[in-house]
Amino acid sequence: MNLLQRSLDCQLMMLEETAARLGYGGTGSIPEAMGFLEWCEDLAAKGLKIDGRPFRLDNRPALRPIYDAIPTTRQQAYGKTLVIQKATQLGLTVWEVLADLYMAKKWSPVNIGMFLPDQNTAAFKSERRFMPIIRSSPQLLSELIYRYDGKGGRQKIGEGNVLTREIAGSLLMFLWTSGKVSTESRPMDIVSLDEVQGMSLEEIDKVAARMGDSDVRFKMLLSTANMPDEDINNWYKRGTQEVWHTRCPGCGALSDLSDPNGIFPSRSIVFNKGQVRPAPPYPGETAQHAPPVDDYVWVCPECQGYIPDPQYGDYIAQNPGAGNDIRSFLLPRTISPRMTAREMFTDFGFASTGAQKQSFFNRTLARPYVDPDQIPVSYEVCQAGVERGRAAGVTWEETGSGTYMGIDQMGGFNAVIIKKRLPDNRQAVIHVEAVFDLSPFDRCADLMRQYGVEVCVVEQLPNFNDARKFANRFPGRVFLCTGYQDMGDESMHWGDSLSRSERMTSEEERTRYTVRLDRYKCMQTSLYRIRDGICLFPDPNGLEQEVIENGRKRRIAILYDWVFLHFSRTALVTVADPETGKTRRTVQKIGLDPHFSFALMLCDAAWARVQGNSTFILPDAGLAGVGTAQSPSPSAAQNLTSRLAEMMGSAPEGACGKCRYFGGGTCSERDLRVGALDPGCVFYEPAADDVTS
């Protein structure tokens, strides 16, 4: 053993003896009445360091109530949740690590799961955030590297595995939500989830389920926000929503200086040319605070007086009726002693693009944000589609023929949308339905017959077998969507578009009636058709259905209450991979799973199977009607037909019209509708009367 190790062991032994005299047990127990804030200040007095600097809270008064929010006893913690929706660089990760250590020691033995979105960040947090805190405190380090037998003896066990640490008889596990084993294989008493914006609501629920048999069942969630009603914001809204309000030393008003709804920045930051009056002294002070001249300063939104320190104030609950089971806090960067009014105003001014604005709202104002351009369809857009539908005579229909259907399925629930083609080539939604049944595809089969559905596309998961059986009942008319992927220049690929080599594979060994979609492109097409007036709707009040919501049945106007809601909660976003820096386009769900948005997309895939997925050709007389809720006149449609016929002429060599399989607008080889001028595919064979010697 080298001299350095002997010296360390000697210091640790002396520390343990001192701790015992001060009331700490050999396993590092904390006095019963000592709360978390008091314990942290005690550690600070004994030399605790963060990033090499002494830990302190005297310059962070706005954080003290967050430290006080950690329960002191297991009984106080039982079944409670603490949610922190925060800006960046506020020291909340340190707060979370110390809170986990406090609970591990105070309530020992407990199992604590410290979750992050992926394995790499979990390992980084263990080694680069957790261990430096431990190593800066001889007391904590001793309890980590030694195991005590309760009789005064101890055994050195080291610092533990990177992903598993043991302290004071409690286990701290650094886990991640993206791994199935991580969330489902270990029972836990406490879970703390950091960087929640990288987790789905389903993943959070799986983590929480691991505490089912515990007598503690306490969880903490902290993160910057992302989009409204998603991840951390979803949980924040469930709680008390306690927001930091700064107190004006002049008039005494409490204001949220970061509130973007009418306060920030126009009423909370001004450029002082000498017009801002000095602030009176804070309690315990004698001198006034003079604002800097020729600089941006914080001012009271009520009296426009100077605010020297935004950290002087209190939290005010926006949702006090939530009770104490879920306490939620919003912490903007106004509470940081390092954030100046000039820096905050400048950063706000530089945020010009949608991505920059989202970053500023999320990381500085601690608010969720979504660029309006990322959500093509709102309730207002849908209502415009209703008005266009009314002008075009679109109504709910009970029967039909030559229609198109899309089905998004879940366990015991199918979301269905049926469309038909109008004479001017626009789309009309004629039926929507939420099917709740143990065998929902039986009802879907009835709808196939009732509406004479020509082509239907159905999501094949999660109930693959039921979807396959349904498809087999209507061969060539029902296609299974087998997956989503980036498809380059294409938006979809049909399973029966086979090469000559694939044609040699037996029917039993291949799935013919399938389709793969580029989800972003297809969803974009569907939502833009609503936005641009191509997809029309009947009167929302004309169709009511009984649905099951939160386990209860209720009757709703399904188009308005559910379908339009789903459309408005579907975003088209571009995200950057944090590891590679590359961007990718994706469809993002906001606050709920928008099943009817996916049913719409699948219905449009069925439409594309027959009608094509390219540009809609509308007569000049009807183009204005797309924007003014007017349909083209019959004479305009007739003019279009004659002009198209003139443009088409006779089919050239190699086109579908010259193929032996073409007849009556369909291809007998591929069993689909084609046009005479469509380019020939790999199955093209010239018709007998076109064969030349």
DRENDOZA-815073 format. One line per 3 residues: number of its first residue (from 1); their letters; for each residue z, y, x of C-alpha. Coordinates in steps of 0.5 Angstrom, whole numbers, plus 500, padded with zeros to 3 digits. Each point is the difference from the previous one (the first is absolute). Layout:
// DRENDOZA-815073
NUM) A) Z:Y:X  ...
END
This chain:
// DRENDOZA-815073
1) MNL) 500:500:500  498:507:503  505:506:501
4) LQR) 496:504:494  501:494:495  508:499:502
7) SLD) 501:508:499  497:499:493  504:495:498
10) CQL) 506:503:503  499:506:496  498:496:494
13) MML) 507:497:500  504:506:501  496:503:494
16) EET) 502:494:496  507:501:501  500:507:499
19) AAR) 496:499:493  506:495:498  505:505:501
22) LGY) 496:505:496  500:495:494  493:497:501
25) GGT) 500:492:500  497:496:506  494:499:496
28) GSI) 499:508:499  503:500:493  500:507:497
31) PEA) 506:503:497  500:499:493  500:507:498
34) MGF) 495:503:505  494:502:497  493:500:503
37) LEW) 500:507:501  507:500:504  498:493:504
40) CED) 493:504:502  504:506:502  505:495:504
43) LAA) 494:497:504  497:507:501  507:502:503
46) KGL) 500:494:505  493:501:503  495:497:495
49) KID) 493:503:502  493:500:496  494:500:505
52) GRP) 505:502:506  503:506:496  507:500:497
55) FRL) 500:498:493  502:506:495  500:502:493
58) DNR) 503:507:501  493:503:500  498:496:494
61) PAL) 504:502:494  495:498:495  500:493:503
64) RPI) 508:499:499  499:498:492  495:495:502
67) YDA) 505:497:505  506:500:495  495:496:495
70) IPT) 501:494:504  506:496:496  506:499:503
73) TRQ) 502:493:497  496:494:498  502:501:493
76) QAY) 497:507:500  494:497:503  499:495:495
79) GKT) 493:500:496  499:507:503  493:503:503
82) LVI) 500:506:504  493:503:501  498:506:505
85) QKA) 493:503:499  499:504:506  496:504:505
88) TQL) 499:498:507  504:501:506  507:501:496
91) GLT) 504:495:503  500:495:494  499:494:504
94) VWE) 506:501:505  504:501:493  497:493:498
97) VLA) 502:496:506  507:503:500  501:498:493
100) DLY) 498:493:501  504:500:506  506:503:496
103) MAK) 499:495:494  499:494:505  507:502:503
106) KWS) 504:502:494  498:495:495  499:494:505
109) PVN) 497:495:499  494:502:497  492:499:501
112) IGM) 496:506:501  493:500:499  497:506:504
115) FLP) 492:500:497  494:504:502  493:499:498
118) DQN) 498:495:506  502:496:506  498:505:505
121) TAA) 504:506:497  506:495:499  501:498:507
124) FKS) 499:507:503  505:503:495  505:494:503
127) ERR) 498:502:507  499:507:500  504:503:495
130) FMP) 506:495:499  502:498:507  500:507:503
133) IIR) 505:502:495  504:494:501  500:501:508
136) SSP) 502:507:499  507:497:497  504:496:504
139) QLL) 504:498:494  494:498:496  497:496:506
142) SEL) 506:496:502  500:498:492  492:498:501
145) IYR) 501:496:506  506:496:499  502:495:495
148) YDG) 508:500:498  504:494:498  505:504:496
151) KGG) 505:497:505  499:505:506  495:496:503
154) RQK) 492:502:501  494:497:502  494:504:503
157) IGE) 494:499:495  495:506:503  496:505:496
160) GNV) 497:495:495  493:499:498  495:506:499
163) LTR) 500:498:493  507:498:499  506:503:502
166) EIA) 508:498:499  505:505:500  508:499:498
169) GSL) 498:494:496  494:503:496  493:498:501
172) LMF) 495:506:500  492:497:499  494:505:502
175) LWT) 495:497:495  494:503:497  497:499:493
178) SGK) 493:498:502  502:493:501  502:495:495
181) VST) 505:497:504  504:506:502  501:502:492
184) ESR) 501:494:497  504:495:505  507:503:502
187) PMD) 505:502:495  503:507:501  506:505:498
190) IVS) 497:506:502  492:502:501  498:507:503
193) LDE) 493:502:499  497:505:505  493:502:500
196) VQG) 499:498:492  493:504:500  497:494:503
199) MSL) 503:495:495  498:498:493  505:500:494
202) EEI) 499:493:500  502:499:507  506:504:499
205) DKV) 502:496:494  499:494:504  505:502:505
208) AAR) 505:503:495  500:493:497  503:497:506
211) MGD) 507:503:498  500:496:494  507:496:501
214) SDV) 503:505:505  507:504:498  497:506:503
217) RFK) 493:501:498  499:507:503  493:503:502
220) MLL) 497:506:503  493:502:500  498:506:505
223) STA) 493:503:501  495:506:500  496:500:493
226) NMP) 493:498:499  497:500:493  504:502:494
229) DED) 503:494:496  499:495:506  505:497:505
232) INN) 506:505:502  498:505:494  500:495:495
235) WYK) 507:498:502  502:507:501  498:502:493
238) RGT) 505:494:498  506:503:503  503:507:499
241) QEV) 495:504:504  505:504:504  496:506:503
244) WHT) 503:505:506  500:507:497  502:505:505
247) RCP) 505:506:498  498:507:501  506:504:503
250) GCG) 498:506:497  499:498:492  503:493:501
253) ALS) 494:497:496  499:493:502  492:498:501
256) DLS) 496:495:503  496:504:505  495:494:501
259) DPN) 498:499:492  493:501:500  500:501:493
262) GIF) 500:508:500  505:501:506  497:497:506
265) PSR) 497:504:504  499:506:496  507:502:498
268) SIV) 504:496:505  497:503:506  497:507:502
271) FNK) 498:504:506  505:505:502  498:507:502
274) GQV) 506:503:499  501:499:492  504:494:500
277) RPA) 508:502:499  505:497:505  504:494:497
280) PPY) 508:501:499  504:496:504  501:493:498
283) PGE) 508:497:499  504:501:506  495:505:503
286) TAQ) 501:508:501  493:502:502  493:501:496
289) HAP) 494:496:502  494:504:502  493:497:498
292) PVD) 495:500:506  495:505:499  492:498:501
295) DYV) 502:493:498  500:495:495  507:500:497
298) WVC) 503:496:494  502:504:494  504:498:493
301) PEC) 495:499:495  504:504:495  502:506:504
304) QGY) 495:500:506  506:501:504  500:497:507
307) IPD) 503:493:501  502:498:507  502:493:499
310) PQY) 496:496:495  506:494:502  505:504:496
313) GDY) 500:497:493  501:494:496  496:494:496
316) IAQ) 498:501:493  499:494:496  493:501:496
319) NPG) 502:493:496  507:500:499  499:495:494
322) AGN) 498:494:505  508:499:502  502:497:506
325) DIR) 497:494:501  494:503:503  501:506:504
328) SFL) 494:504:503  499:506:504  494:504:503
331) LPR) 501:503:507  494:505:501  500:503:508
334) TIS) 503:506:497  506:497:502  498:499:507
337) PRM) 504:505:505  493:500:504  495:501:495
340) TAR) 499:508:499  497:504:495  494:501:504
343) EMF) 499:493:502  500:498:493  495:505:497
346) TDF) 495:499:506  500:493:499  499:501:492
349) GFA) 494:505:502  497:495:504  500:494:495
352) STG) 493:501:497  497:493:499  503:495:495
355) AQK) 503:496:506  503:506:503  503:502:493
358) QSF) 503:493:499  503:500:507  503:507:499
361) FNR) 503:498:493  502:493:503  503:502:506
364) TLA) 503:507:500  501:501:492  502:493:499
367) RPY) 496:500:494  495:495:498  493:502:499
370) VDP) 493:498:498  493:504:501  497:501:493
373) DQI) 494:498:503  503:493:502  501:499:492
376) PVS) 493:501:497  503:498:493  505:504:496
379) YEV) 502:500:493  496:506:499  494:497:503
382) CQA) 501:494:495  501:505:494  493:503:502
385) GVE) 497:493:500  503:499:493  497:506:498
388) RGR) 493:498:503  501:494:496  501:503:493
391) AAG) 494:504:501  496:494:502  503:496:494
394) VTW) 504:495:504  505:496:496  504:494:501
397) EET) 496:494:498  502:493:497  494:496:502
400) GSG) 494:501:505  495:497:504  497:501:507
403) TYM) 507:503:502  504:500:507  507:498:501
406) GID) 505:501:506  506:496:500  506:501:505
409) QMG) 505:495:499  508:499:502  504:494:498
412) GFN) 500:500:492  497:507:500  492:502:500
415) AVI) 497:507:500  494:500:496  494:505:500
418) IKK) 494:499:496  494:505:501  493:501:497
421) RLP) 494:504:502  498:506:496  492:501:499
424) DNR) 501:506:505  502:495:505  507:502:500
427) QAV) 506:496:499  505:499:494  506:497:500
430) IHV) 501:496:493  506:496:501  506:499:505
433) EAV) 506:495:499  506:498:503  501:493:499
436) FDL) 507:497:501  500:493:499  502:493:504
439) SPF) 492:499:500  497:507:500  493:497:501
442) DRC) 499:497:494  500:507:496  495:502:506
445) ADL) 496:494:498  500:503:492  498:507:503
448) MRQ) 494:497:504  498:497:493  502:506:496
451) YGV) 496:505:504  495:496:502  501:502:507
454) EVC) 494:499:505  504:500:506  508:500:502
457) VVE) 503:501:507  507:497:500  505:501:506
460) QLP) 501:493:502  508:501:502  505:498:499
463) NFN) 499:495:495  494:497:504  499:493:496
466) DAR) 500:504:493  495:505:502  496:494:503
469) KFA) 500:497:493  499:506:496  493:501:505
472) NRF) 498:493:499  500:501:492  495:505:501
475) PGR) 495:498:506  496:506:503  504:505:495
478) VFL) 507:500:504  500:502:507  507:499:504
481) CTG) 501:506:505  502:496:506  503:505:504
484) YQD) 499:508:503  497:502:507  497:505:503
487) MGD) 492:499:499  497:505:504  494:503:496
490) ESM) 501:495:494  505:500:495  500:493:497
493) HWG) 497:493:502  499:495:495  501:493:501
496) DSL) 493:497:497  496:505:505  499:494:505
499) SRS) 496:499:506  495:494:500  505:496:505
502) ERM) 506:501:494  496:498:495  500:493:503
505) TSE) 508:500:499  502:496:494  502:503:494
508) EER) 507:497:501  501:503:507  498:507:498
511) TRY) 503:505:495  493:503:497  503:505:495
514) TVR) 504:504:504  500:508:503  503:503:506
517) LDR) 501:508:499  501:506:505  507:502:496
520) YKC) 499:507:502  493:501:498  500:496:494
523) MQT) 507:504:497  497:507:503  493:498:496
526) SLY) 504:498:493  505:506:501  494:505:501
529) RIR) 497:498:494  505:502:496  501:507:504
532) DGI) 493:501:499  499:499:493  496:493:501
535) CLF) 506:496:496  502:502:493  506:498:496
538) PDP) 501:499:493  506:504:496  506:498:504
541) NGL) 504:500:493  495:495:497  503:494:503
544) EQE) 507:498:501  503:493:503  507:497:501
547) VIE) 502:499:507  505:498:504  504:505:504
550) NGR) 506:499:504  501:494:497  500:503:493
553) KRR) 494:500:495  497:507:497  494:502:497
556) IAI) 496:506:503  493:503:500  498:496:506
559) LYD) 494:504:503  504:506:500  507:497:502
562) WVF) 498:495:505  493:500:502  499:508:501
565) LHF) 507:499:504  497:495:504  494:504:502
568) SRT) 504:506:502  505:496:505  494:497:504
571) ALV) 498:504:506  495:499:505  503:502:507
574) TVA) 498:499:507  506:498:505  500:499:507
577) DPE) 503:494:504  506:502:504  498:495:505
580) TGK) 492:501:501  500:507:497  494:498:496
583) TRR) 499:502:493  498:496:494  499:501:493
586) TVQ) 505:497:495  502:500:493  507:502:499
589) KIG) 504:499:494  505:505:498  506:498:497
592) LDP) 498:494:496  495:495:500  493:503:497
595) HFS) 498:493:497  495:504:495  497:504:506
598) FAL) 498:493:503  498:497:493  495:506:500
601) MLC) 498:499:507  498:493:498  497:502:494
604) DAA) 495:504:504  499:495:505  497:496:494
607) WAR) 496:506:498  497:500:507  498:492:499
610) VQG) 495:502:494  499:508:501  501:501:507
613) NST) 505:504:504  495:506:502  499:507:497
616) FIL) 500:501:493  493:503:498  501:504:494
619) PDA) 495:505:496  500:507:502  501:502:493
622) GLA) 507:495:501  502:502:506  504:506:497
625) GVG) 503:496:495  504:496:506  504:506:501
628) TAQ) 500:503:493  501:494:496  493:500:497
631) SPS) 496:493:500  492:501:501  496:500:494
634) PSA) 496:494:498  493:504:502  503:501:507
637) AQN) 502:493:501  493:498:497  497:505:505
640) LTS) 504:497:506  497:493:498  493:502:500
643) RLA) 501:504:507  504:494:503  494:495:498
646) EMM) 495:505:503  504:500:506  501:492:500
649) GSA) 493:498:500  498:493:501  505:496:505
652) PEG) 497:500:507  500:494:504  507:497:502
655) ACG) 503:503:494  504:496:495  494:501:495
658) KCR) 496:496:505  505:494:501  499:493:496
661) YFG) 507:500:498  499:507:496  499:500:493
664) GGT) 503:505:494  504:504:505  504:494:503
667) CSE) 500:496:506  500:493:498  502:498:507
670) RDL) 506:504:501  502:501:492  500:507:500
673) RVG) 497:506:497  495:504:505  494:505:499
676) ALD) 493:499:502  500:505:505  506:497:504
679) PGC) 499:498:507  499:492:500  506:496:503
682) VFY) 501:494:505  497:496:494  494:504:499
685) EPA) 494:495:499  493:503:497  498:498:493
688) ADD) 495:495:500  495:505:498  501:505:506
691) VTS) 499:494:505  495:502:505  496:495:504
END
